[in-house]
Amino acid sequence: MSTADTLILDYTEFAEKGREFRHEMDNVRKQSHRSNEHLGARGIQSFIADGRVKGEGPTVIVPRAFHAHELDGFEDQRDTVLAVALGARVVGIDTPGVGLWTDPKTTLAHKVAAIRGSMQWHTASQMAVIREIIQYDDQEPLSFIGFSMGAWAVAEMVCLPDAPKIGRIDLVEAVNDQPWRLLGKNGLKAKMGSEDQVTNHYLSQNVPLFNQPYDRNPNDYTRVAKHVPLARESLMLGYGMRKPFAPVLTYGVEKDNVYKTSGLGEAPIHFWRADGSGVARDEANKKTVEAISRFNKEARLTVLQHVLPAFCHRHPMWHSMPTVAVLAAAMREAAQ
């Protein structure tokens, strides 16, 4: 079994440059976009935050995590944090059928794929939108970052038949790389609920420089201001997460070693796991990296440790903008 690297992730490293960083975010070029109908998925929202200096820097695709949506400015804010920290053009892209205020229609193919544990139709729609809005050159490498359900989306995106040239892949808190039981005290549903209990700890780190999610009281982030029921398509994708994405990604890497089409067989594939996460499982992530490493020597896993030995990082760390900034800086360093 392969061993993992470790990295101490300390959000307080952000404190000294926080206000300067926030000022840089204000100067980032931003644009929202609502697509035309693509592959049956209507009105996919996307957001571009361009933090490149003089147009030089990577383009990074960031598919939304479970139930996240562009109309929640919190998601756009994170994309902007990533753009500044990475010096990149970041494209945040919604998942067809998953919305907070809107309920985009999806085809039967999308619904069947979700319930079976596949995002191929969803990611094909997302990539069609991405191609439309940034009109990338087929020889221009695109990088990808996926958190939680977004890691599953990335794994499917980079294996599409018409996948772009791959620059780099960073998968944060990959939940369903290996199989899950859905129910029971050790099932995915219960484990996700346990992780939600520490969300407020990470939201507290956003004070005073960053906005909080749409569903939190503006005067007290610990209080939920509104409740939005999960759409049927969201629940289908949640159910689909019981199925593993590692076989799809591993096969895609192996196939690219033969046909040399996208560079997936040689691109860095980096998993990042919180050391106390109950949903990004240590042995599962190691097993996935080991499988990919048979065909791509650039696959690796880094376990993110808390600066205080008595504490652990948890899955909702992605909701702390300072923590995301520090993690993105680590990604940028790893890419050099």
C-alpha positions in Angstrom: 0.0 0.0 0.0 1.4 3.4 -0.9 2.1 5.9 1.9 0.8 9.4 1.9 2.6 12.7 2.3 1.5 15.0 5.1 1.2 18.8 5.2 0.3 21.0 8.2 -2.5 23.3 7.0 -2.7 26.4 9.2 -5.3 28.9 8.2 -3.6 31.6 10.5 -0.9 31.8 7.8 -3.4 33.8 5.9 -3.8 36.4 8.7 -0.8 38.5 7.9 -1.7 39.0 4.3 -5.5 38.8 4.6 -6.5 42.3 3.8 -4.1 42.6 1.0 -5.4 39.3 -0.4 -9.0 40.6 -0.1 -8.0 43.7 -2.0 -6.6 41.5 -4.8 -9.9 39.6 -4.9 -11.7 42.9 -5.5 -9.5 43.5 -8.6 -10.1 40.1 -10.1 -12.1 40.2 -13.4 -15.4 38.3 -12.8 -18.2 37.2 -15.1 -21.4 35.1 -14.6 -22.8 33.1 -17.5 -26.1 31.2 -18.1 -25.8 28.7 -20.9 -28.2 27.8 -23.6 -29.5 24.3 -23.7 -26.8 21.7 -23.9 -27.3 18.0 -24.2 -30.7 18.5 -22.6 -29.5 20.4 -19.5 -31.1 23.9 -19.6 -29.6 27.0 -18.0 -26.4 25.8 -16.5 -24.8 28.6 -14.5 -21.1 29.3 -14.5 -18.8 31.9 -13.0 -15.4 33.0 -14.2 -12.8 34.6 -11.9 -9.7 35.6 -13.8 -6.7 36.1 -11.5 -4.1 35.8 -14.1 -1.4 38.4 -14.4 -1.2 39.8 -17.9 -3.2 36.8 -19.1 -0.5 34.3 -18.0 -1.5 31.4 -15.8 -3.5 28.2 -15.9 -7.2 27.8 -16.6 -8.8 25.7 -13.8 -12.2 24.1 -14.0 -14.0 23.8 -10.7 -17.3 21.8 -10.8 -19.6 22.6 -7.9 -20.0 20.2 -4.9 -23.2 18.7 -3.7 -26.2 21.2 -3.9 -23.8 24.1 -4.5 -24.9 26.7 -7.0 -23.5 29.8 -8.7 -26.3 32.0 -7.5 -24.9 31.6 -4.0 -22.2 34.2 -3.9 -20.3 32.1 -1.4 -19.4 29.7 -4.2 -18.3 32.6 -6.5 -16.3 34.0 -3.5 -14.3 30.7 -3.2 -13.7 30.6 -7.0 -12.2 34.1 -6.6 -10.0 33.0 -3.7 -8.7 30.2 -5.8 -8.1 32.6 -8.7 -5.9 34.9 -6.6 -4.1 32.1 -4.8 -3.4 30.1 -7.9 -2.8 33.1 -10.2 -5.3 31.4 -12.5 -8.5 31.8 -14.5 -11.0 29.8 -12.5 -14.2 28.5 -14.1 -16.9 27.4 -11.5 -19.5 25.3 -13.2 -22.9 24.1 -11.8 -24.1 20.6 -12.0 -27.2 20.0 -14.3 -30.2 19.4 -12.2 -28.7 20.6 -9.0 -29.9 24.1 -7.9 -30.8 26.2 -5.0 -33.2 28.8 -6.4 -33.7 27.3 -9.8 -34.6 23.8 -10.9 -32.9 23.2 -14.2 -34.5 20.5 -16.3 -32.4 17.4 -17.0 -33.0 14.7 -19.6 -33.9 11.1 -18.7 -30.3 10.2 -19.5 -29.1 12.5 -16.8 -31.5 11.1 -14.3 -30.7 7.4 -15.1 -26.9 8.2 -15.0 -27.2 9.8 -11.6 -29.2 6.9 -10.0 -26.7 4.4 -11.4 -23.7 6.3 -10.0 -22.4 8.0 -13.2 -21.9 11.6 -14.0 -21.0 11.1 -17.6 -24.1 12.9 -19.0 -23.7 15.7 -16.4 -20.1 16.3 -17.1 -20.5 16.2 -20.9 -23.1 19.0 -20.5 -20.7 20.9 -18.2 -17.8 20.6 -20.7 -20.0 21.7 -23.6 -20.7 24.9 -21.6 -17.1 25.4 -20.7 -16.1 25.1 -24.3 -18.7 27.7 -25.2 -17.8 30.3 -22.7 -14.0 30.2 -22.8 -13.5 28.8 -26.3 -10.2 27.1 -25.3 -7.7 25.8 -27.8 -7.6 22.0 -28.0 -3.9 22.2 -27.3 -4.3 24.4 -24.3 -4.1 22.3 -21.1 -6.9 22.8 -18.6 -6.5 22.0 -14.9 -9.2 20.7 -12.6 -10.0 21.0 -8.9 -12.9 19.1 -7.4 -14.1 19.0 -3.8 -16.3 16.2 -2.5 -18.9 15.5 -5.2 -16.9 17.8 -7.4 -14.0 15.3 -7.2 -16.4 12.7 -8.7 -17.3 15.2 -11.5 -13.7 15.9 -12.3 -12.9 12.2 -12.5 -15.7 11.8 -15.1 -14.8 15.0 -17.0 -11.2 14.1 -17.7 -12.3 10.7 -19.0 -14.8 12.0 -21.5 -14.2 10.9 -25.1 -13.6 14.6 -26.1 -11.8 15.5 -22.9 -9.4 18.5 -23.3 -5.7 18.4 -22.9 -5.2 17.8 -19.1 -2.8 20.0 -17.2 -3.2 19.0 -13.6 -5.9 17.5 -11.3 -6.4 18.3 -7.6 -9.1 16.3 -5.8 -9.9 17.6 -2.3 -11.8 15.3 0.1 -12.6 12.6 -2.5 -15.6 10.9 -0.9 -16.8 8.2 -3.3 -13.6 7.1 -4.9 -14.3 3.6 -3.4 -17.7 2.0 -2.7 -20.0 3.2 0.1 -22.9 1.8 1.9 -25.6 4.4 1.8 -27.4 3.7 5.1 -26.5 2.6 8.6 -24.3 4.2 11.3 -21.2 3.7 9.1 -23.1 4.6 5.9 -22.4 7.7 3.7 -25.6 9.5 4.9 -24.7 9.2 8.6 -21.0 10.1 8.1 -21.9 13.2 6.1 -24.2 14.3 8.9 -21.4 14.0 11.4 -19.1 16.2 9.2 -21.8 18.9 9.0 -21.6 19.3 12.8 -18.2 21.1 12.5 -19.2 23.5 9.7 -19.6 26.5 12.0 -16.0 26.1 13.1 -14.8 26.7 9.6 -17.3 29.4 8.9 -15.9 31.3 11.9 -12.6 31.7 10.0 -14.4 33.8 7.4 -14.9 36.7 9.9 -14.4 39.6 9.2 -13.1 39.5 5.6 -15.4 37.1 3.8 -19.1 36.6 3.3 -21.0 33.6 4.6 -23.2 31.2 2.7 -26.7 32.3 1.5 -28.5 30.1 4.1 -26.9 31.7 7.1 -28.2 34.7 9.1 -26.2 37.8 8.0 -25.8 38.8 11.7 -25.0 35.4 13.0 -23.4 32.8 10.8 -24.2 30.0 13.3 -27.9 30.4 12.6 -29.5 28.9 9.5 -31.6 31.7 7.9 -33.5 29.6 5.4 -34.0 26.1 4.5 -34.0 24.9 0.9 -35.2 21.3 0.3 -33.0 19.2 -1.9 -34.2 18.8 -5.4 -35.0 15.4 -6.7 -32.0 15.4 -9.0 -29.7 16.3 -6.1 -31.0 13.3 -4.2 -30.3 11.1 -7.2 -26.7 12.2 -7.3 -26.4 11.7 -3.6 -27.7 8.2 -4.0 -25.3 7.7 -6.9 -22.3 8.5 -4.6 -22.5 5.0 -3.2 -20.8 3.9 -6.4 -17.0 4.4 -6.8 -15.4 6.6 -9.4 -11.9 5.1 -9.0 -12.5 2.5 -11.7 -13.5 5.2 -14.2 -10.5 7.4 -13.5 -8.0 4.5 -13.4 -9.3 3.1 -16.7 -9.1 6.6 -18.2 -5.4 6.9 -17.1 -4.6 3.4 -18.5 -6.3 4.1 -21.8 -4.5 7.4 -22.3 -1.2 5.6 -21.8 -2.0 3.7 -24.9 -3.7 6.3 -27.1 -2.0 9.5 -25.8 -5.0 11.7 -26.5 -5.4 14.1 -23.5 -2.2 13.6 -21.4 -4.2 12.1 -18.5 -1.7 9.3 -18.3 1.1 11.7 -17.4 -0.8 14.7 -15.7 -0.3 15.1 -12.0 -3.3 13.7 -10.1 -3.1 14.9 -6.5 -5.5 13.8 -3.7 -5.8 16.1 -0.6 -7.5 14.6 2.5 -8.3 16.2 5.8 -6.7 14.0 8.5 -9.9 13.8 10.6 -12.3 13.4 7.7 -15.0 10.7 8.2 -16.0 10.7 4.5 -12.7 11.0 2.6 -11.5 7.7 3.9 -7.8 7.1 4.4 -7.6 3.5 3.1 -10.0 4.3 0.3 -7.9 7.2 -1.0 -4.7 5.2 -0.6 -6.2 2.4 -2.6 -7.3 4.7 -5.3 -3.9 6.4 -5.6 -2.2 3.0 -5.6 -4.4 1.9 -8.5 -3.8 5.0 -10.6 0.0 4.9 -9.8 0.3 1.7 -11.8 -0.3 3.7 -14.9 0.6 7.3 -13.8 3.6 7.9 -11.6 2.4 11.5 -10.9 -0.5 10.3 -8.7 -0.1 11.2 -5.0 -2.0 11.7 -1.7 -1.3 14.4 0.8 -3.0 14.3 4.3 -3.7 17.7 5.7 -2.9 18.0 9.4 -4.0 20.6 11.9 -1.4 22.9 13.3 -2.4 21.8 16.8 -1.7 18.1 17.4 -4.8 17.6 19.5 -7.1 18.7 16.7 -7.8 17.3 13.2 -9.1 18.9 10.0 -12.5 17.8 8.8 -14.5 17.7 5.6 -16.1 21.2 5.8 -12.7 22.9 5.7 -13.6 23.9 2.1 -16.0 26.4 3.7 -13.2 28.4 5.3 -11.9 30.9 2.7 -8.5 31.4 4.6 -8.1 27.6 4.6 -8.9 27.4 0.9 -6.3 30.1 0.2 -3.6 28.3 2.1 -4.5 25.0 0.5 -4.5 26.6 -3.0 -1.0 28.0 -2.3 0.1 24.5 -1.5 -1.4 23.3 -4.8 0.4 26.0 -6.6 3.7 25.1 -5.0 3.1 21.4 -5.8 2.6 22.3 -9.5 6.0 24.0 -9.8 
